[in-house]
Amino acid sequence: MENKSINLEKEFQARIDRGENIEAKDWMPEKYRKTHIRQISQHAHSEVVGMLPEGNWISRAPSLRRKVALLAKVQDEAGHGLYLYSAAETLGISRDELVEQLLEGTAKYSSIFNYPTLTWADMGAVGWLVDGAAIINQVMLTKTSYGPYARAMVRICKEESFHQRQGYEIMLALANGTDAQKQMAQDALNRFWWPSLMMFGPRDEDSPNTEQSMKWKIKKKTNDELRQQFVDQTVPQADILGLTIPDPDLKWNDENGGYDFGEIDWDEFWDVVKGNGPCNRKRMEDRNNAWDNGAWVREAALAHARKQAEQKISKTA
Ligand code: 3HC
């Protein structure tokens, strides 16, 4: 038996090394399956919880056009969540189990969504920075080794670029507006810059999952590589806005061909990941309320499906 599993593991790694996609019905090490359930479900939870900070501004958008764009974005995020829950289900976990883990607080979702959205400019900063960071990670994930996850990413990335663009356009309008509007945009950048860098996870040397995830080509780039890519891409965008990145250590490094930047507050990061961020409690409260208030919809849909099934049986009997 021992030899058999060693050969299976070897053949599996050889498939990964050849750049083959692993599909749901293929043999895979239990740890590969488990780490995908962990990462894909957290990704799905992030999409769903991520709707809350933005949903807060749909009714307060400054124009019908802004309202429609934000509404479309939030609806997209809901769809991304459902897409990713479906990808997680291909690994043998049920949707109910995934949702239960989120509602009881045992599942993680991205730390970024535990920060408050205080002004309209935050809608710009979230689209520009948060979706901008998400795209960098998600474009990499379109090449991840697990087929269903990679394919889900292709569709999601297409919509994500609209999210980033609508956010940047909000920032552009504010940065070119009145002094008060420009200050509002700068304030949003000041509050969302560092939490956006934290979206890429801990430093590589502090990441318990990155080494194995790179071996299994779950990740094609490490946390720090993606973070660096985000900084190098975003700093010139801030320059165009005429806004200042809130990092006195930010400096172009000719030798590396990228920006050096200051130290992230890792105590803050782990604090938020552990549930002690500004909005963790509120986000969980809102998610649980939405679940409870939506019970009647689930019951009605299930009753309707049962009735349909009974009618179908009686027709064929
Ligand atoms: N927030 C919360 N938890 C985080 C985190 C963050 N920003 N960064 C890392 N963690 C957690 C990890 O989940 C892991 O905990 P676990 O082992 O209990 O799951 C621990 O911290 C150590 O981190 P690692 O770097 O070792 O973990 P990973 O290898 O999983 O890398 C990741 C972290 C880069 C976030 C990776 O999980 C990933 O790529 N996830 C999928 C993409 C994703 O979730 N993006 C975030 C938001 S999606 C989004 O923004 C939607 C958009 O539409 C707005």
Residues whose N, C-alpha, C, O or C-beta is under 5 A from the ligand:
A	BS01	3HC	R38 Q39 Q42 H43 S46 E47 G50 K108 Y109 S110 S111 V130 D131 A134 M198 M199 F200 G201 P202 S207 P208 N209 T210 S213 V273
